[in-house]
Amino acid sequence: MNTPRTGDRNPARTPLLFLAGLCLTGAAFGIGCGGGLKYKVDDTALDAVPAGERQDVFAAQNEVEIARSEQRTAKSQMDQLDRDLDVAKNEKKQADLEVEKAATEQESANASHDENRANSSKHGKEVADLGVKVSAAKLDWLDQKADWLKAASKAAEAHQEAAHAKVELEKAKLAKQKGIKPGNDFSVGNYEDQWKDKNDDWQSAKKKADSQEKDTKEREQKWKDISTQQAKMKG
């Protein structure tokens, strides 16, 4: 296992230093930076390689930033979801109150023996009852959305690990191409296996997130359908 040195400040390593800066920034948000990788190529081993010949490495590093963006997006959506859930819970409370009010009005209307009022109150009670179903469906949708966003966050984390593994693989391939041996136990095959394992983990996590997203959209549509039905009843 090769561990990177931190003392080198060679200007030629600017792109790699930039990535390191991203890792430090990501750590502040609880975002990983390939810390779980067993095989890494010391950046200094590639100092002599011109930047123009490290394009595959830089492209892999760009994928890391894409994965970090996915993580930030998931976090932002989770923060918004918390606010949406608070609103939805208040809507459910209000819907329950509307049912109580409608029930009281219906009892009073029936006691008055006023047919028009009785019919109106009956309709009002039906609208209120449906309102409870609407609010319940919305909460059900948002609860499912929370599961999806959690899965999406995990998928983003797995994507980051896979992207970091790809960076190390490209660095290893470049080292081999240039006849550079970063360590005595250096083998590109180890880096390939490492990337395949991380990529498989990412694809599995992504599949789960996609399934959760599908369920979320179905529950959202159910909520919208009931909302439309209530709107029509209200006239």
Buried (B, 14 or more C-beta within 10 A) or exposed (E): EBEBEEEEEEEBBEBBBEBBEBBEEBEEEEBBBBEEBEBBBBBBBBEEBEBEEBEBBBEBBEBBBEBBEBBEBBBEBBEEBEEBBEEBBEBBEEBBEBBEEBBEBBEEBEEEEEEEBBEBBBBBBBBBBBBBBBBBBBBBBBBBBBBBBBBBBBBBBBBBBBBBBBBBBBBBBBBBEEEBEBBEEBEBEBBBBBBEBBBEBBBEBBEBBEEBBEBBBEBBEBBBEBBEEBEEBEE
